[in-house]
Amino acid sequence: MVISAADTGSGTLREALLDGQPGDIITFDPVVFPPENPATIGLLSCLPAISRGYLTIDAGNAGVILDGSQIGDEFCPGLMTN
């Protein structure tokens, strides 16, 4: 579970992606990411590639905004959202 809106460190989306195993579902703490007042994760670099099978990122019960505007000109392949 993602419990921090920081880009790096313990409890972040980045850490969850690095630690995730095939078939895992990454969720977001709705206290930190309330649906009625979404929290923004400001990405400073590309998120890590998911290379060990599929992961599900489920923000269905939370308000999450991924902001990649600080990444700059770096190309971040492979991010697909729906």
PyMOL Python script that loads the backbone (N, CA, C, O; Angstrom):
from pymol import cmd

cmd.read_pdbstr("""\
ATOM      1  N   MET A   1       0.845  -1.181   0.000  1.00  0.00           N
ATOM      2  CA  MET A   1       0.000   0.000   0.000  1.00  0.00           C
ATOM      3  C   MET A   1       0.890   1.244   0.000  1.00  0.00           C
ATOM      4  O   MET A   1       1.848   1.344   0.766  1.00  0.00           O
ATOM      5  N   VAL A   2       0.549   2.180  -0.873  1.00  0.00           N
ATOM      6  CA  VAL A   2       1.266   3.446  -0.943  1.00  0.00           C
ATOM      7  C   VAL A   2       0.722   4.346   0.163  1.00  0.00           C
ATOM      8  O   VAL A   2      -0.475   4.623   0.225  1.00  0.00           O
ATOM      9  N   ILE A   3       1.622   4.795   1.029  1.00  0.00           N
ATOM     10  CA  ILE A   3       1.214   5.613   2.182  1.00  0.00           C
ATOM     11  C   ILE A   3       1.912   6.967   2.198  1.00  0.00           C
ATOM     12  O   ILE A   3       1.835   7.691   3.190  1.00  0.00           O
ATOM     13  N   SER A   4       2.594   7.314   1.107  1.00  0.00           N
ATOM     14  CA  SER A   4       3.316   8.578   1.034  1.00  0.00           C
ATOM     15  C   SER A   4       3.163   9.178  -0.354  1.00  0.00           C
ATOM     16  O   SER A   4       3.214   8.462  -1.355  1.00  0.00           O
ATOM     17  N   ALA A   5       2.974  10.492  -0.414  1.00  0.00           N
ATOM     18  CA  ALA A   5       2.896  11.197  -1.690  1.00  0.00           C
ATOM     19  C   ALA A   5       4.267  11.669  -2.158  1.00  0.00           C
ATOM     20  O   ALA A   5       4.365  12.371  -3.165  1.00  0.00           O
ATOM     21  N   ALA A   6       5.318  11.297  -1.449  1.00  0.00           N
ATOM     22  CA  ALA A   6       6.676  11.657  -1.868  1.00  0.00           C
ATOM     23  C   ALA A   6       7.059  10.856  -3.115  1.00  0.00           C
ATOM     24  O   ALA A   6       6.436   9.840  -3.423  1.00  0.00           O
ATOM     25  N   ASP A   7       8.076  11.317  -3.820  1.00  0.00           N
ATOM     26  CA  ASP A   7       8.549  10.604  -5.011  1.00  0.00           C
ATOM     27  C   ASP A   7       9.387   9.386  -4.633  1.00  0.00           C
ATOM     28  O   ASP A   7       9.286   8.341  -5.275  1.00  0.00           O
ATOM     29  N   THR A   8      10.199   9.511  -3.612  1.00  0.00           N
ATOM     30  CA  THR A   8      11.086   8.413  -3.218  1.00  0.00           C
ATOM     31  C   THR A   8      10.967   8.140  -1.727  1.00  0.00           C
ATOM     32  O   THR A   8      10.483   8.975  -0.962  1.00  0.00           O
ATOM     33  N   GLY A   9      11.415   6.962  -1.329  1.00  0.00           N
ATOM     34  CA  GLY A   9      11.457   6.615   0.083  1.00  0.00           C
ATOM     35  C   GLY A   9      10.420   5.582   0.468  1.00  0.00           C
ATOM     36  O   GLY A   9       9.697   5.044  -0.370  1.00  0.00           O
ATOM     37  N   SER A  10      10.373   5.328   1.745  1.00  0.00           N
ATOM     38  CA  SER A  10       9.486   4.317   2.303  1.00  0.00           C
ATOM     39  C   SER A  10       8.019   4.668   2.068  1.00  0.00           C
ATOM     40  O   SER A  10       7.605   5.808   2.277  1.00  0.00           O
ATOM     41  N   GLY A  11       7.242   3.688   1.635  1.00  0.00           N
ATOM     42  CA  GLY A  11       5.808   3.866   1.471  1.00  0.00           C
ATOM     43  C   GLY A  11       5.383   4.568   0.199  1.00  0.00           C
ATOM     44  O   GLY A  11       4.209   4.906   0.047  1.00  0.00           O
ATOM     45  N   THR A  12       6.322   4.799  -0.729  1.00  0.00           N
ATOM     46  CA  THR A  12       5.999   5.525  -1.954  1.00  0.00           C
ATOM     47  C   THR A  12       5.595   4.579  -3.081  1.00  0.00           C
ATOM     48  O   THR A  12       5.829   3.372  -3.018  1.00  0.00           O
ATOM     49  N   LEU A  13       4.990   5.150  -4.101  1.00  0.00           N
ATOM     50  CA  LEU A  13       4.654   4.379  -5.294  1.00  0.00           C
ATOM     51  C   LEU A  13       5.922   3.803  -5.919  1.00  0.00           C
ATOM     52  O   LEU A  13       5.932   2.650  -6.350  1.00  0.00           O
ATOM     53  N   ARG A  14       6.981   4.591  -5.970  1.00  0.00           N
ATOM     54  CA  ARG A  14       8.245   4.129  -6.550  1.00  0.00           C
ATOM     55  C   ARG A  14       8.750   2.887  -5.807  1.00  0.00           C
ATOM     56  O   ARG A  14       9.164   1.914  -6.437  1.00  0.00           O
ATOM     57  N   GLU A  15       8.717   2.920  -4.481  1.00  0.00           N
ATOM     58  CA  GLU A  15       9.158   1.764  -3.690  1.00  0.00           C
ATOM     59  C   GLU A  15       8.247   0.560  -3.933  1.00  0.00           C
ATOM     60  O   GLU A  15       8.721  -0.571  -4.041  1.00  0.00           O
ATOM     61  N   ALA A  16       6.944   0.807  -4.020  1.00  0.00           N
ATOM     62  CA  ALA A  16       6.005  -0.295  -4.265  1.00  0.00           C
ATOM     63  C   ALA A  16       6.276  -0.948  -5.621  1.00  0.00           C
ATOM     64  O   ALA A  16       6.174  -2.167  -5.751  1.00  0.00           O
ATOM     65  N   LEU A  17       6.618  -0.148  -6.625  1.00  0.00           N
ATOM     66  CA  LEU A  17       6.937  -0.699  -7.939  1.00  0.00           C
ATOM     67  C   LEU A  17       8.231  -1.509  -7.898  1.00  0.00           C
ATOM     68  O   LEU A  17       8.328  -2.565  -8.523  1.00  0.00           O
ATOM     69  N   LEU A  18       9.217  -1.013  -7.165  1.00  0.00           N
ATOM     70  CA  LEU A  18      10.493  -1.730  -7.053  1.00  0.00           C
ATOM     71  C   LEU A  18      10.341  -3.039  -6.289  1.00  0.00           C
ATOM     72  O   LEU A  18      10.994  -4.031  -6.614  1.00  0.00           O
ATOM     73  N   ASP A  19       9.480  -3.045  -5.275  1.00  0.00           N
ATOM     74  CA  ASP A  19       9.307  -4.229  -4.423  1.00  0.00           C
ATOM     75  C   ASP A  19       8.240  -5.190  -4.933  1.00  0.00           C
ATOM     76  O   ASP A  19       8.155  -6.325  -4.464  1.00  0.00           O
ATOM     77  N   GLY A  20       7.428  -4.751  -5.886  1.00  0.00           N
ATOM     78  CA  GLY A  20       6.295  -5.552  -6.343  1.00  0.00           C
ATOM     79  C   GLY A  20       6.704  -6.863  -6.990  1.00  0.00           C
ATOM     80  O   GLY A  20       7.737  -6.963  -7.651  1.00  0.00           O
ATOM     81  N   GLN A  21       5.870  -7.853  -6.780  1.00  0.00           N
ATOM     82  CA  GLN A  21       6.052  -9.183  -7.360  1.00  0.00           C
ATOM     83  C   GLN A  21       4.933  -9.431  -8.370  1.00  0.00           C
ATOM     84  O   GLN A  21       3.869  -8.820  -8.270  1.00  0.00           O
ATOM     85  N   PRO A  22       5.158 -10.318  -9.342  1.00  0.00           N
ATOM     86  CA  PRO A  22       4.118 -10.597 -10.330  1.00  0.00           C
ATOM     87  C   PRO A  22       2.773 -10.921  -9.673  1.00  0.00           C
ATOM     88  O   PRO A  22       2.689 -11.749  -8.766  1.00  0.00           O
ATOM     89  N   GLY A  23       1.740 -10.254 -10.150  1.00  0.00           N
ATOM     90  CA  GLY A  23       0.396 -10.473  -9.628  1.00  0.00           C
ATOM     91  C   GLY A  23       0.014  -9.580  -8.462  1.00  0.00           C
ATOM     92  O   GLY A  23      -1.146  -9.577  -8.051  1.00  0.00           O
ATOM     93  N   ASP A  24       0.970  -8.813  -7.911  1.00  0.00           N
ATOM     94  CA  ASP A  24       0.653  -7.913  -6.799  1.00  0.00           C
ATOM     95  C   ASP A  24      -0.313  -6.819  -7.247  1.00  0.00           C
ATOM     96  O   ASP A  24      -0.369  -6.456  -8.422  1.00  0.00           O
ATOM     97  N   ILE A  25      -1.064  -6.310  -6.285  1.00  0.00           N
ATOM     98  CA  ILE A  25      -1.942  -5.168  -6.511  1.00  0.00           C
ATOM     99  C   ILE A  25      -1.464  -4.045  -5.603  1.00  0.00           C
ATOM    100  O   ILE A  25      -1.468  -4.183  -4.380  1.00  0.00           O
ATOM    101  N   ILE A  26      -1.053  -2.939  -6.201  1.00  0.00           N
ATOM    102  CA  ILE A  26      -0.598  -1.772  -5.450  1.00  0.00           C
ATOM    103  C   ILE A  26      -1.807  -0.870  -5.227  1.00  0.00           C
ATOM    104  O   ILE A  26      -2.460  -0.448  -6.181  1.00  0.00           O
ATOM    105  N   THR A  27      -2.098  -0.581  -3.968  1.00  0.00           N
ATOM    106  CA  THR A  27      -3.226   0.283  -3.616  1.00  0.00           C
ATOM    107  C   THR A  27      -2.703   1.524  -2.902  1.00  0.00           C
ATOM    108  O   THR A  27      -1.520   1.608  -2.574  1.00  0.00           O
ATOM    109  N   PHE A  28      -3.581   2.474  -2.667  1.00  0.00           N
ATOM    110  CA  PHE A  28      -3.228   3.746  -2.054  1.00  0.00           C
ATOM    111  C   PHE A  28      -4.063   3.957  -0.802  1.00  0.00           C
ATOM    112  O   PHE A  28      -5.267   3.699  -0.804  1.00  0.00           O
ATOM    113  N   ASP A  29      -3.429   4.424   0.267  1.00  0.00           N
ATOM    114  CA  ASP A  29      -4.119   4.702   1.521  1.00  0.00           C
ATOM    115  C   ASP A  29      -5.063   5.884   1.305  1.00  0.00           C
ATOM    116  O   ASP A  29      -4.597   6.985   1.011  1.00  0.00           O
ATOM    117  N   PRO A  30      -6.378   5.687   1.443  1.00  0.00           N
ATOM    118  CA  PRO A  30      -7.315   6.781   1.205  1.00  0.00           C
ATOM    119  C   PRO A  30      -7.237   7.895   2.245  1.00  0.00           C
ATOM    120  O   PRO A  30      -7.791   8.973   2.031  1.00  0.00           O
ATOM    121  N   VAL A  31      -6.560   7.653   3.365  1.00  0.00           N
ATOM    122  CA  VAL A  31      -6.351   8.735   4.337  1.00  0.00           C
ATOM    123  C   VAL A  31      -5.327   9.725   3.784  1.00  0.00           C
ATOM    124  O   VAL A  31      -5.490  10.938   3.919  1.00  0.00           O
ATOM    125  N   VAL A  32      -4.275   9.200   3.161  1.00  0.00           N
ATOM    126  CA  VAL A  32      -3.231  10.037   2.564  1.00  0.00           C
ATOM    127  C   VAL A  32      -3.687  10.566   1.200  1.00  0.00           C
ATOM    128  O   VAL A  32      -3.340  11.682   0.811  1.00  0.00           O
ATOM    129  N   PHE A  33      -4.462   9.759   0.482  1.00  0.00           N
ATOM    130  CA  PHE A  33      -4.941  10.085  -0.862  1.00  0.00           C
ATOM    131  C   PHE A  33      -6.469  10.084  -0.872  1.00  0.00           C
ATOM    132  O   PHE A  33      -7.084   9.201  -1.469  1.00  0.00           O
ATOM    133  N   PRO A  34      -7.094  11.083  -0.203  1.00  0.00           N
ATOM    134  CA  PRO A  34      -8.554  11.083  -0.120  1.00  0.00           C
ATOM    135  C   PRO A  34      -9.200  11.322  -1.490  1.00  0.00           C
ATOM    136  O   PRO A  34      -8.767  12.196  -2.241  1.00  0.00           O
ATOM    137  N   PRO A  35     -10.234  10.542  -1.808  1.00  0.00           N
ATOM    138  CA  PRO A  35     -10.895  10.694  -3.112  1.00  0.00           C
ATOM    139  C   PRO A  35     -11.455  12.098  -3.344  1.00  0.00           C
ATOM    140  O   PRO A  35     -11.457  12.592  -4.471  1.00  0.00           O
ATOM    141  N   GLU A  36     -11.925  12.733  -2.279  1.00  0.00           N
ATOM    142  CA  GLU A  36     -12.547  14.049  -2.426  1.00  0.00           C
ATOM    143  C   GLU A  36     -11.530  15.182  -2.524  1.00  0.00           C
ATOM    144  O   GLU A  36     -11.899  16.307  -2.860  1.00  0.00           O
ATOM    145  N   ASN A  37     -10.258  14.907  -2.237  1.00  0.00           N
ATOM    146  CA  ASN A  37      -9.198  15.915  -2.298  1.00  0.00           C
ATOM    147  C   ASN A  37      -7.901  15.219  -2.712  1.00  0.00           C
ATOM    148  O   ASN A  37      -7.026  15.002  -1.874  1.00  0.00           O
ATOM    149  N   PRO A  38      -7.766  14.867  -3.993  1.00  0.00           N
ATOM    150  CA  PRO A  38      -6.634  14.054  -4.444  1.00  0.00           C
ATOM    151  C   PRO A  38      -5.279  14.652  -4.090  1.00  0.00           C
ATOM    152  O   PRO A  38      -5.081  15.867  -4.125  1.00  0.00           O
ATOM    153  N   ALA A  39      -4.358  13.767  -3.749  1.00  0.00           N
ATOM    154  CA  ALA A  39      -2.976  14.157  -3.466  1.00  0.00           C
ATOM    155  C   ALA A  39      -2.141  13.938  -4.726  1.00  0.00           C
ATOM    156  O   ALA A  39      -2.397  13.019  -5.505  1.00  0.00           O
ATOM    157  N   THR A  40      -1.145  14.793  -4.910  1.00  0.00           N
ATOM    158  CA  THR A  40      -0.282  14.717  -6.084  1.00  0.00           C
ATOM    159  C   THR A  40       1.055  14.101  -5.724  1.00  0.00           C
ATOM    160  O   THR A  40       1.692  14.490  -4.745  1.00  0.00           O
ATOM    161  N   ILE A  41       1.473  13.129  -6.536  1.00  0.00           N
ATOM    162  CA  ILE A  41       2.819  12.575  -6.440  1.00  0.00           C
ATOM    163  C   ILE A  41       3.623  13.262  -7.535  1.00  0.00           C
ATOM    164  O   ILE A  41       3.395  13.023  -8.721  1.00  0.00           O
ATOM    165  N   GLY A  42       4.560  14.112  -7.140  1.00  0.00           N
ATOM    166  CA  GLY A  42       5.402  14.829  -8.090  1.00  0.00           C
ATOM    167  C   GLY A  42       6.612  13.985  -8.457  1.00  0.00           C
ATOM    168  O   GLY A  42       7.550  13.860  -7.669  1.00  0.00           O
ATOM    169  N   LEU A  43       6.593  13.409  -9.645  1.00  0.00           N
ATOM    170  CA  LEU A  43       7.686  12.539 -10.078  1.00  0.00           C
ATOM    171  C   LEU A  43       8.879  13.383 -10.514  1.00  0.00           C
ATOM    172  O   LEU A  43       8.734  14.329 -11.289  1.00  0.00           O
ATOM    173  N   LEU A  44      10.071  13.026 -10.003  1.00  0.00           N
ATOM    174  CA  LEU A  44      11.296  13.729 -10.359  1.00  0.00           C
ATOM    175  C   LEU A  44      12.103  12.971 -11.399  1.00  0.00           C
ATOM    176  O   LEU A  44      13.029  13.520 -11.995  1.00  0.00           O
ATOM    177  N   SER A  45      11.754  11.715 -11.617  1.00  0.00           N
ATOM    178  CA  SER A  45      12.390  10.887 -12.643  1.00  0.00           C
ATOM    179  C   SER A  45      11.389   9.811 -13.049  1.00  0.00           C
ATOM    180  O   SER A  45      10.352   9.631 -12.411  1.00  0.00           O
ATOM    181  N   CYS A  46      11.722   9.102 -14.124  1.00  0.00           N
ATOM    182  CA  CYS A  46      10.836   8.040 -14.601  1.00  0.00           C
ATOM    183  C   CYS A  46      10.602   7.011 -13.505  1.00  0.00           C
ATOM    184  O   CYS A  46      11.495   6.720 -12.709  1.00  0.00           O
ATOM    185  N   LEU A  47       9.413   6.474 -13.473  1.00  0.00           N
ATOM    186  CA  LEU A  47       9.135   5.371 -12.555  1.00  0.00           C
ATOM    187  C   LEU A  47       9.874   4.130 -13.037  1.00  0.00           C
ATOM    188  O   LEU A  47      10.137   3.996 -14.232  1.00  0.00           O
ATOM    189  N   PRO A  48      10.212   3.221 -12.127  1.00  0.00           N
ATOM    190  CA  PRO A  48      10.940   2.015 -12.537  1.00  0.00           C
ATOM    191  C   PRO A  48      10.100   1.126 -13.449  1.00  0.00           C
ATOM    192  O   PRO A  48       8.876   1.063 -13.339  1.00  0.00           O
ATOM    193  N   ALA A  49      10.790   0.451 -14.339  1.00  0.00           N
ATOM    194  CA  ALA A  49      10.117  -0.479 -15.247  1.00  0.00           C
ATOM    195  C   ALA A  49       9.599  -1.678 -14.468  1.00  0.00           C
ATOM    196  O   ALA A  49      10.231  -2.137 -13.516  1.00  0.00           O
ATOM    197  N   ILE A  50       8.462  -2.170 -14.877  1.00  0.00           N
ATOM    198  CA  ILE A  50       7.912  -3.405 -14.310  1.00  0.00           C
ATOM    199  C   ILE A  50       8.400  -4.529 -15.212  1.00  0.00           C
ATOM    200  O   ILE A  50       7.917  -4.688 -16.333  1.00  0.00           O
ATOM    201  N   SER A  51       9.347  -5.296 -14.727  1.00  0.00           N
ATOM    202  CA  SER A  51      10.004  -6.274 -15.595  1.00  0.00           C
ATOM    203  C   SER A  51       9.862  -7.718 -15.114  1.00  0.00           C
ATOM    204  O   SER A  51      10.377  -8.637 -15.751  1.00  0.00           O
ATOM    205  N   ARG A  52       9.170  -7.919 -14.002  1.00  0.00           N
ATOM    206  CA  ARG A  52       9.045  -9.278 -13.455  1.00  0.00           C
ATOM    207  C   ARG A  52       7.622  -9.807 -13.564  1.00  0.00           C
ATOM    208  O   ARG A  52       7.184 -10.566 -12.700  1.00  0.00           O
ATOM    209  N   GLY A  53       6.906  -9.432 -14.587  1.00  0.00           N
ATOM    210  CA  GLY A  53       5.509  -9.831 -14.697  1.00  0.00           C
ATOM    211  C   GLY A  53       4.626  -8.621 -14.482  1.00  0.00           C
ATOM    212  O   GLY A  53       5.120  -7.503 -14.333  1.00  0.00           O
ATOM    213  N   TYR A  54       3.337  -8.836 -14.465  1.00  0.00           N
ATOM    214  CA  TYR A  54       2.427  -7.700 -14.367  1.00  0.00           C
ATOM    215  C   TYR A  54       2.146  -7.317 -12.916  1.00  0.00           C
ATOM    216  O   TYR A  54       2.150  -8.157 -12.016  1.00  0.00           O
ATOM    217  N   LEU A  55       1.904  -6.029 -12.720  1.00  0.00           N
ATOM    218  CA  LEU A  55       1.432  -5.478 -11.452  1.00  0.00           C
ATOM    219  C   LEU A  55       0.170  -4.684 -11.765  1.00  0.00           C
ATOM    220  O   LEU A  55       0.043  -4.107 -12.845  1.00  0.00           O
ATOM    221  N   THR A  56      -0.747  -4.658 -10.828  1.00  0.00           N
ATOM    222  CA  THR A  56      -1.929  -3.820 -10.956  1.00  0.00           C
ATOM    223  C   THR A  56      -1.768  -2.646 -10.013  1.00  0.00           C
ATOM    224  O   THR A  56      -1.461  -2.829  -8.835  1.00  0.00           O
ATOM    225  N   ILE A  57      -1.974  -1.436 -10.525  1.00  0.00           N
ATOM    226  CA  ILE A  57      -1.976  -0.232  -9.698  1.00  0.00           C
ATOM    227  C   ILE A  57      -3.433   0.198  -9.598  1.00  0.00           C
ATOM    228  O   ILE A  57      -4.031   0.632 -10.583  1.00  0.00           O
ATOM    229  N   ASP A  58      -4.001   0.075  -8.400  1.00  0.00           N
ATOM    230  CA  ASP A  58      -5.427   0.313  -8.187  1.00  0.00           C
ATOM    231  C   ASP A  58      -5.626   1.516  -7.269  1.00  0.00           C
ATOM    232  O   ASP A  58      -5.375   1.444  -6.066  1.00  0.00           O
ATOM    233  N   ALA A  59      -6.081   2.621  -7.857  1.00  0.00           N
ATOM    234  CA  ALA A  59      -6.386   3.817  -7.077  1.00  0.00           C
ATOM    235  C   ALA A  59      -7.893   4.051  -7.046  1.00  0.00           C
ATOM    236  O   ALA A  59      -8.346   5.188  -6.911  1.00  0.00           O
ATOM    237  N   GLY A  60      -8.664   2.979  -7.169  1.00  0.00           N
ATOM    238  CA  GLY A  60     -10.113   3.078  -7.226  1.00  0.00           C
ATOM    239  C   GLY A  60     -10.751   3.659  -5.979  1.00  0.00           C
ATOM    240  O   GLY A  60     -11.838   4.231  -6.057  1.00  0.00           O
ATOM    241  N   ASN A  61     -10.099   3.525  -4.825  1.00  0.00           N
ATOM    242  CA  ASN A  61     -10.672   4.032  -3.570  1.00  0.00           C
ATOM    243  C   ASN A  61      -9.929   5.264  -3.071  1.00  0.00           C
ATOM    244  O   ASN A  61     -10.083   5.659  -1.916  1.00  0.00           O
ATOM    245  N   ALA A  62      -9.117   5.876  -3.946  1.00  0.00           N
ATOM    246  CA  ALA A  62      -8.276   6.984  -3.506  1.00  0.00           C
ATOM    247  C   ALA A  62      -8.199   8.048  -4.593  1.00  0.00           C
ATOM    248  O   ALA A  62      -8.558   7.810  -5.746  1.00  0.00           O
ATOM    249  N   GLY A  63      -7.726   9.217  -4.203  1.00  0.00           N
ATOM    250  CA  GLY A  63      -7.508  10.303  -5.154  1.00  0.00           C
ATOM    251  C   GLY A  63      -6.019  10.504  -5.366  1.00  0.00           C
ATOM    252  O   GLY A  63      -5.320  10.994  -4.480  1.00  0.00           O
ATOM    253  N   VAL A  64      -5.533  10.124  -6.544  1.00  0.00           N
ATOM    254  CA  VAL A  64      -4.099  10.183  -6.837  1.00  0.00           C
ATOM    255  C   VAL A  64      -3.882  10.906  -8.162  1.00  0.00           C
ATOM    256  O   VAL A  64      -4.523  10.594  -9.165  1.00  0.00           O
ATOM    257  N   ILE A  65      -2.974  11.869  -8.150  1.00  0.00           N
ATOM    258  CA  ILE A  65      -2.553  12.547  -9.373  1.00  0.00           C
ATOM    259  C   ILE A  65      -1.061  12.303  -9.529  1.00  0.00           C
ATOM    260  O   ILE A  65      -0.285  12.597  -8.620  1.00  0.00           O
ATOM    261  N   LEU A  66      -0.652  11.764 -10.682  1.00  0.00           N
ATOM    262  CA  LEU A  66       0.767  11.610 -10.991  1.00  0.00           C
ATOM    263  C   LEU A  66       1.178  12.800 -11.844  1.00  0.00           C
ATOM    264  O   LEU A  66       0.644  13.007 -12.934  1.00  0.00           O
ATOM    265  N   ASP A  67       2.133  13.585 -11.342  1.00  0.00           N
ATOM    266  CA  ASP A  67       2.604  14.780 -12.043  1.00  0.00           C
ATOM    267  C   ASP A  67       4.040  14.554 -12.488  1.00  0.00           C
ATOM    268  O   ASP A  67       4.952  14.530 -11.662  1.00  0.00           O
ATOM    269  N   GLY A  68       4.241  14.388 -13.779  1.00  0.00           N
ATOM    270  CA  GLY A  68       5.576  14.163 -14.319  1.00  0.00           C
ATOM    271  C   GLY A  68       6.215  15.411 -14.895  1.00  0.00           C
ATOM    272  O   GLY A  68       7.205  15.311 -15.620  1.00  0.00           O
ATOM    273  N   SER A  69       5.682  16.577 -14.597  1.00  0.00           N
ATOM    274  CA  SER A  69       6.187  17.813 -15.204  1.00  0.00           C
ATOM    275  C   SER A  69       7.614  18.152 -14.785  1.00  0.00           C
ATOM    276  O   SER A  69       8.287  18.914 -15.480  1.00  0.00           O
ATOM    277  N   GLN A  70       8.089  17.610 -13.676  1.00  0.00           N
ATOM    278  CA  GLN A  70       9.453  17.895 -13.216  1.00  0.00           C
ATOM    279  C   GLN A  70      10.484  16.928 -13.790  1.00  0.00           C
ATOM    280  O   GLN A  70      11.680  17.084 -13.544  1.00  0.00           O
ATOM    281  N   ILE A  71      10.035  15.935 -14.552  1.00  0.00           N
ATOM    282  CA  ILE A  71      10.961  14.969 -15.140  1.00  0.00           C
ATOM    283  C   ILE A  71      11.789  15.624 -16.238  1.00  0.00           C
ATOM    284  O   ILE A  71      12.925  15.213 -16.478  1.00  0.00           O
ATOM    285  N   GLY A  72      11.256  16.608 -16.889  1.00  0.00           N
ATOM    286  CA  GLY A  72      11.990  17.298 -17.942  1.00  0.00           C
ATOM    287  C   GLY A  72      11.907  16.565 -19.263  1.00  0.00           C
ATOM    288  O   GLY A  72      10.861  16.027 -19.625  1.00  0.00           O
ATOM    289  N   ASP A  73      13.025  16.548 -19.985  1.00  0.00           N
ATOM    290  CA  ASP A  73      13.060  15.974 -21.326  1.00  0.00           C
ATOM    291  C   ASP A  73      13.324  14.479 -21.337  1.00  0.00           C
ATOM    292  O   ASP A  73      13.396  13.875 -22.407  1.00  0.00           O
ATOM    293  N   GLU A  74      13.469  13.873 -20.169  1.00  0.00           N
ATOM    294  CA  GLU A  74      13.740  12.441 -20.098  1.00  0.00           C
ATOM    295  C   GLU A  74      12.554  11.664 -20.675  1.00  0.00           C
ATOM    296  O   GLU A  74      11.403  11.937 -20.334  1.00  0.00           O
ATOM    297  N   PHE A  75      12.839  10.699 -21.547  1.00  0.00           N
ATOM    298  CA  PHE A  75      11.799   9.860 -22.134  1.00  0.00           C
ATOM    299  C   PHE A  75      11.499   8.714 -21.180  1.00  0.00           C
ATOM    300  O   PHE A  75      12.412   8.001 -20.763  1.00  0.00           O
ATOM    301  N   CYS A  76      10.252   8.533 -20.837  1.00  0.00           N
ATOM    302  CA  CYS A  76       9.838   7.486 -19.900  1.00  0.00           C
ATOM    303  C   CYS A  76       8.980   6.467 -20.637  1.00  0.00           C
ATOM    304  O   CYS A  76       7.759   6.617 -20.691  1.00  0.00           O
ATOM    305  N   PRO A  77       9.589   5.445 -21.200  1.00  0.00           N
ATOM    306  CA  PRO A  77       8.820   4.461 -21.966  1.00  0.00           C
ATOM    307  C   PRO A  77       8.013   3.529 -21.068  1.00  0.00           C
ATOM    308  O   PRO A  77       8.385   3.265 -19.925  1.00  0.00           O
ATOM    309  N   GLY A  78       6.918   3.046 -21.604  1.00  0.00           N
ATOM    310  CA  GLY A  78       6.209   1.948 -20.957  1.00  0.00           C
ATOM    311  C   GLY A  78       5.111   2.308 -19.991  1.00  0.00           C
ATOM    312  O   GLY A  78       4.456   1.401 -19.478  1.00  0.00           O
ATOM    313  N   LEU A  79       4.864   3.578 -19.706  1.00  0.00           N
ATOM    314  CA  LEU A  79       3.794   3.914 -18.774  1.00  0.00           C
ATOM    315  C   LEU A  79       2.475   3.939 -19.526  1.00  0.00           C
ATOM    316  O   LEU A  79       2.294   4.710 -20.469  1.00  0.00           O
ATOM    317  N   MET A  80       1.562   3.089 -19.098  1.00  0.00           N
ATOM    318  CA  MET A  80       0.238   3.033 -19.699  1.00  0.00           C
ATOM    319  C   MET A  80      -0.782   3.176 -18.578  1.00  0.00           C
ATOM    320  O   MET A  80      -0.706   2.468 -17.574  1.00  0.00           O
ATOM    321  N   THR A  81      -1.714   4.067 -18.740  1.00  0.00           N
ATOM    322  CA  THR A  81      -2.743   4.263 -17.722  1.00  0.00           C
ATOM    323  C   THR A  81      -4.108   4.039 -18.340  1.00  0.00           C
ATOM    324  O   THR A  81      -4.309   4.221 -19.541  1.00  0.00           O
ATOM    325  N   ASN A  82      -5.050   3.635 -17.482  1.00  0.00           N
ATOM    326  CA  ASN A  82      -6.435   3.545 -17.931  1.00  0.00           C
ATOM    327  C   ASN A  82      -7.354   3.635 -16.747  1.00  0.00           C
ATOM    328  O   ASN A  82      -8.574   3.579 -16.906  1.00  0.00           O
TER     329      ASN A  82
END
""", "prot")
cmd.dss("prot")
cmd.show_as("cartoon", "prot")
cmd.util.cbc("prot")
cmd.orient("prot")
